[in-house]
């Protein structure tokens, strides 16, 4: 029975990029519009080819020296002229990984790609079909699947076109966490998370989402059989298949996924902080996996690890404002209603960490964001992670917090942030 369950979980992981999307228990029709087409004559004179180190390509999130993407929602962005855009992917691209892409401010489209192939995303008749000859346009791509990634080996434009370097925004935000911030089990994962909704929703910041998660087939029996657990701890120990905690892994280029372990073993490359803009704000939501009895992280080890992480962030980015979110552990029926498990989640320990740095009012660079009351029981899905609506609620509160606390301005005033959230009622005569 356990062997059959194991094979069932493995099969589900192999097809994760084409998962069924449910909305109110109904299957979503056409959930992945915008599939790219394979280019069979990638070396044709009809193309102009740029290598992955072309200065016109802006890399978003964490990528290593071989142009392999890591962590949550990494991507690329560039301007271009001409009618055609194709991307080439190398041997370290995950099989069937799902990408989100868009032209200018159009809605996000989706495409599954695989290794050692070139895919065309934009042409006069393909994709968004909105190319404008002679005018510079913008192309953006993001990896949506957690734990998966791509290796970019080249970008192709029309022979008479070219790439254009786009300026970066002046502010940068870093999100540090676990699966609750990654979009795990949200409809489009990385680009459906609260971390994405908050940072992309500002419309005027660069951002990196370093949230760690890995799959571990835990030998724990629940009512519905075996469970696949994603989750990294703050404390530096093995948690649910993640070999290290965030006090170690955050300083590394790669995440803790199986593909990272296969490629780098126990010595992943360090992230070169000096080569990238310093973060102005760091938001941390970490500790749910530490709090799990399966990992048995003590209150003292959790508290000390949080101090260690914040001290390290402050050394790297001494001017960054650091925001610690309280954790939401879950909800249970109590009598005729539901209650959140407020007694769990290292609530006091997180407050104690904030107080450790307090130096009088707003002078401290460490701040507390209390998530209590933002989510209700139906904002958590059957996999114990926020629904799309739950992620949007957290993101919306974080947006207002950033505006009121730090003076951020909302500049995402048109193009969609979260995809496929047009839920409405066309019956006006109730």
Secondary structure by P-SEA (a helix, b strand, c coil): caaaaaaaaaaaaaaccccccccccccccccccbbbbbbcccccccbbbbcccccccccccccccccccccccccccccccccbbbbbbccccccbbbbbbbcccccbbbbbbbccccccccccccccccccccbbbbbbbbbccccbbbbbcccccccccbbbbbbcccbbbbbbbccccccccccccccccaaaaaaaaaccbbbbbbbbbbbbbccccccccbbbbbbccccccccccccccccccccccccccaaaaaaccccccccccccbbbbcbbbbbcccccccccccccaaaaaaaaaaaaaaaaaacccbbbbbbbbbcccccccccccccccccaaaaaaaaaaaaccccccccbbbbbcccccccccccccccccaaaaaaaaaaaaaaaaaaccccccccccccccccccccccccc
